[in-house]
């Protein structure tokens, strides 16, 4: 009997320990920061020791400071371009936050880029999809660069125009949604392929990425139901993408279509595509054979972004803290959370996980986190479609974006443009663009009255 009592006490203590760590007010677990204001997305994980904070600071310097044209005396930061979208990571991820679409008066798109590809038609092209995921446009490559170094012409100019369309709630309230039209003007290297597929993307928020990377594959796949075997209308699937370091296909986690498996590979891809910087992951920049001046321009060496730089930037992007939730005890917030669940939003925006153990990254290990995402692909309907496949993602599928930090966007970045191309001007517009697997959730929200809609938004802004 004493042994049974002892075991019960032990179980109780373990349960208390677990639930003490499971704190929704701290969405990043022990990494959560209490920082608010315009630097809320730029803080190191709160449980990071002082020595590792130095590594974080070094990574921050490579993330924030601009790269320069080669050759230069600053050989640790030279090799920019010849074609690029920005000269620093921070140029797109402003204050480690969210980008926005190009607006009238902007000289270039800055924190928006355009992916380019063509359909795979030949057996050779189809065979390369396992490792590439897409077939780049023959003249302009996999990404349009609207900036360049002197002596090299930029590829073109990204333009976005909008048409408005009305959506009406059950109580008669109307909301106008803007439908974007993407065009590329001033093409400097001739016409694009007649079957080119283009997809506009804005830079996402950088917080909590190391935690997302540390969720186990088994926990992610537990939410996948590609055949909708339970007949709930939700058929999330994992993207399988090429992992260069492991030389095999693994689960994709990062990017709007989960097209990258790790932060290291995601960062290296951004160095190459966004800034024209080579590395051990990308031995060539985005110059194509048709771009003679680009190929002939000075370069900063075989690996312009060195292994040391890649590792520091990886560490930095892994340990950007998630800010604490706010106003959780507000009755309106609590009502909104109940409405969120009533509309079945949590079917894709999965609230919580416990991260796996990573001995080399103790700050990220075994943390109870609340990202509100399953990191899986879902068909979002024709309204949001870019009609551009990427690995296993088809033209209507998108990765569920995490919702943590949503309420901080205005104070960090001064706007609330949402979705992959920034078309939504606020949270409600983003909800009303949901279709496909999320159509039933949207229809539920359309039945909400004003007080219920306000409560739902209040909850989402508390994240």
Secondary structure, DSSP 8 states (H G I E B T S, - for coil): -HHHHHHHHHHHHHHHHHHHH--TT-TTGGG-B---STTTTS-B-TT--HHHHHHHHHHHHHHHS--B-SS-S-TTSB---SEES-SSHHHHSGGGS------TT-SS-SSEEEEEEB---SHHHHHHHHHHSSB-BTTTBTEE--EE-TTS----EEEEEEEEEEEE-TTS-EEEEEEEEEEEES-SS----TT-EEEEEE----TTHHHHHTS-HHHHHTT--TT-TT-SS---B--EEEETTTTEEEE--BTTTT-BSSHHHHHHHHHHHHH----SS-SS-S--TT-HHHHHS----S-SS-HHHHHHHHHHHHSB--B----TT-HHHHHHHHHHHHTTGGGTS---EE----TT-GGGTT-EE-------EEE--TTS-----BTTB-TTEEE----TTGGGHHHHHS---BSTTS-BSSHHHHHHT--GGGHHHHHHHHT--HHHHHHHHHHHHT-
